[in-house]
Amino acid sequence: MVASDPLSLDMMSYIGSTPKCTAPPQVRLGEKEALDSTLRFFEDRASRLSDLEYYQERRLKGLGLMDDNGGSTYDDFFKDGVA
């Protein structure tokens, strides 16, 4: 539980002594923690997208059809509009 979160502190003030009163705020806080964790995961993943090498790039590099910078190694392939 994130105690410094104002929403969490506000919800904790509603907690009573019966399970019927304690369950909803606890579930809500659990859901919030799960969503925050998921958001952090995807933000981290999105920030590293430029570093990923996709299968197609790896395959073309393996065949020698693409250099390390992502450029074609066979520029004359479409010379005169004919493959």
Secondary structure, DSSP 4 states (H G I P E B T S, - for coil): --TT-HHHHHHHTT--SSHHHHHHHHHHHHHHHHHHHHHHHHHHHHHTGGG---HHHHHHHHTTSB-TTS-BS-GGGGGGG--
